Amino acid sequence: MLNQALGLTMTRIALGIILFAHGYFLKVETFTIEGTIGFFESIGLPAIAAYLVIAGEILGGIALILGAFTRLAAWLSLPILLGATWMHLGNNWVFSAEGGGWEFPILLVALAIAVGLGGAGKYAIDNLEWMKHVHFTQSTAEQATT
């Protein structure tokens, strides 16, 4: 069971780091919030969508890294990740293609589904006794700790 607990934990943390990095380092630091808003508007999305994606990636990434509200964070990341996949569909399969391909975003979709279904793993805030009473945490936290 240790292997399963570590596998769930590593998958959750990896997804969280990638989401956080894309939200903060890519969209805030590199492209800037204004640049991200401009890109979203250039593809026909309202500015609020850019703010929601940035917040979703940063806050969702932090939640996943910590293992807090893990399943909720994973499921709520799906619209963002599916949107990223959709944006890259025309750029070919390989993510190193011009404009980025779709293999990396679809991998993130699979990771989010895996975390949403599997939960936080053994090493997560969701497993703390007081968090088990919060309705948005994983309902199978006890299973991940055995």
Buried (B, 14 or more C-beta within 10 A) or exposed (E): EEEBBEEBBEBBBBBBEBBBBBBBEEBBEEBEBEEBBEBBEEEEBEBEBBBBBBEBBBBBBBBBBBBBBBBBBBBBBBEBBBBBBEBBEEBBEEBEEEEBBBBBBBBBBEBBBBBBEBBBBBBBBBBBEEBEEEEEBBEEBEBBBE
